[in-house]
Amino acid sequence: MVNDSTTLFTVAPNASNETLITNSYETFTNVSTLLLDLSEDLNGKHRDIALAIHQLSELGVLLTARLLDREAPCPG
């Protein structure tokens, strides 16, 4: 347990690798979706920045998806 009163969030120390990878994947996916929605309301430089961040988050989706496939493949 973290005793630091400034800590708002923590990751369960006993979380499995599959849980960590799955949650990372879902987080990146949600960020990507939010950025695309946001970029529709932006113009110019701010839109370009949002789309660049979206591309980085999509890379995170691909990387965590590959890791998830390796560590916890779906039976099939």
N, C-alpha and C positions, 0 to 999 in steps of 0.2 A: 504494500500500500504506500502511496506517495503522501508524505506529510507536509510537503510544501504548500502553503495556503494560496500561492499564486497559480498553481496548476489547475487548469480547468478541465483538461481532457487527459486521459491516459489509455494505454492499451493493456488489456488483461495479460499479465505475464505468462499465463498458462494457455493462451490462445494457440490453436494448432496452426501449422503452416498453411493448410488448406483454408482455414478461416481468415487468416491474414491476407492471403493472396486473393481470395474471393472478394473480401471487403475492399481491397485496393482496386481491383478491377471495377467493381460497382461504383466506387468513388470517382475514378477516372471517367467512366462512362457518363455519370451524372454531370461532372464538370464540362465535358464535351458538349452535352446537350444544352446546358445552361449558357455556354458561350455562343453556341449557334443562335439560340433564341435572342440573346443580348445583341449579337452582331446585326440582327435585322433592324434594330432600333438605332444603330449608330451609322455615322458617315465618316468618310475621310480617314485620317490617321487613327482615330479611336477604333474604327471598324477594322482597320488593318491590324492593329495590336490585338484586338479580341480574336481575330481569325488566326493570328500567329500563335497565340496561347492555345487556341483550339487545336491546332496542328500538333503542338507539344503534348497536349493531353491525349490526343489520338495515338501518339507514339506510346504513351504510358499504357493505353488500352491494349495495344498490340503486344507490348512487352509482358504485361501481366497475364494476358491471355495465353501467350506461349508458355510462361512459367506455370500457369494453372494446368495447362495440358500435360506438362511434364510431371508435375508433382501430384496432381489429383485428376487423372484422365477420366472422362466419362465412360462408363462401360457401354460397349456397343458393338 
